[in-house]
Amino acid sequence: MTTTNITQAQPSIPTTTGVFAILTSKPGVTREQILSIIPNEVRETVKLYLDGRIREWYSHARGVIFLLDSKDVEDARALMDSLPLAKENLMDYQYIPVGPLTPLRFLIAQASEKH
């Protein structure tokens, strides 16, 4: 019976291929404050979309979620900091780096060991 050294089969640190940026209005920020900035915010986010930096965008109860074409959180933060709502300090931000499913690499490694 052969045993596989699991440390050899484990893939390296996952590659980041995008970053979710979750924007939520700060406590105490009024709808009117945000609406006064929205025309400029929409123009700037559309530019980022057309440049391929925003892949997808969604709304949620108190803000928006962007899937950014970013290799790391620092790049994503720089993109978001360039937008009007960030410049006015009206939003809180959460960043979640994402990438390919790491277990898939392990499955491929196992399959190639069998052949």
HUGI-V665722 format. One line per field, one symbol per residue. psi: psi as a letter, one per 30 degrees, with the letter a starting at -180 (. if undefined). A space follows every 10 residues. Layout:
psi=???
//
This chain:
psi=kkkkjffefk lakkkkflkk jjkkklkfkl eeeefffeee eeeeeeeeef fgejelklll egblkkjkik fleeeeeeee ffleeeffhf lkkkkjklal jefeeeeeee efff.
//
